[in-house]
Amino acid sequence: MRISVIAVGKRMPAWVSQGIAEYSKRLPREWQLVWREIPLAQRGKDSTPQQSCSAEGAQILKAVAPGE
């Protein structure tokens, strides 16, 4: 089984990578944890938080492969 985690943001702190590695070790051998990061949506004077959230949601949906 493959578990995909899609996170919004880039350059996660080191503790995030350490947590992912530790959590992956605790999973059964048949399971694979895949961590993917997508960039934050552009923020500016003309964009609202709702627009940013919608743009990031669209990016998340594009990152999900068929069958996942």
N, C-alpha and C positions, 0 to 999 in steps of 0.2 A: 504494500500500500504506500502511496505517496501522499504526503501532507504538504500542501502549499500554503505559505504565509506570504501575503502581499502587504508590505508596509509602505506608508507614504512618508517620504523623507530620504535624504541622502546623508552620508557620513554619520552613521549612527555611532554613539559612544562605544568605547571598548567593552564596557560591561554588557552591552546588548549582544555583541559577538560571543562573549564568554557564556552568557546565559543560553544562547542558541546552541552552542557546542555542548554545554552540560545537559540541556534538555534532550538533545539528539542522542546522547549516550544512554539515557534512561528509557528510550523507546525500544520496543521489540526490534530484533534484527531485520525482520521483514518490512519494517516501516522505514521510509526515507523522508526526512524533513527538508523541504526546499524553501529557502528564504529569498524573496525577491523584493527589491526596493524600487519604488517609482518616485520620480521627482515631485516636489510640491508644485501646485498650480501657480501660475503667475499672479502675484498680488500687486495691486496698485491703487491709485486714487479712484479709478473708475470701476473697480470690481468690488463686489460685496462678498461677505463670507459664504453666502449661499451659492454664489457663482463659483467660488473657489472649490467648495465642497462638491458641486456638480461636476466640475472639470476633473477633480481627482477621482470621483466615482466612475466617470467614463474611462479614465486611465486604468483603474483597477479592473473593470470589466474587460478591457482589451488585453490585459495581462493574463486573464484566465484562459487557459487553453481548452479547446473542445474536449469534452469528456471529464473535465475536472469539476 
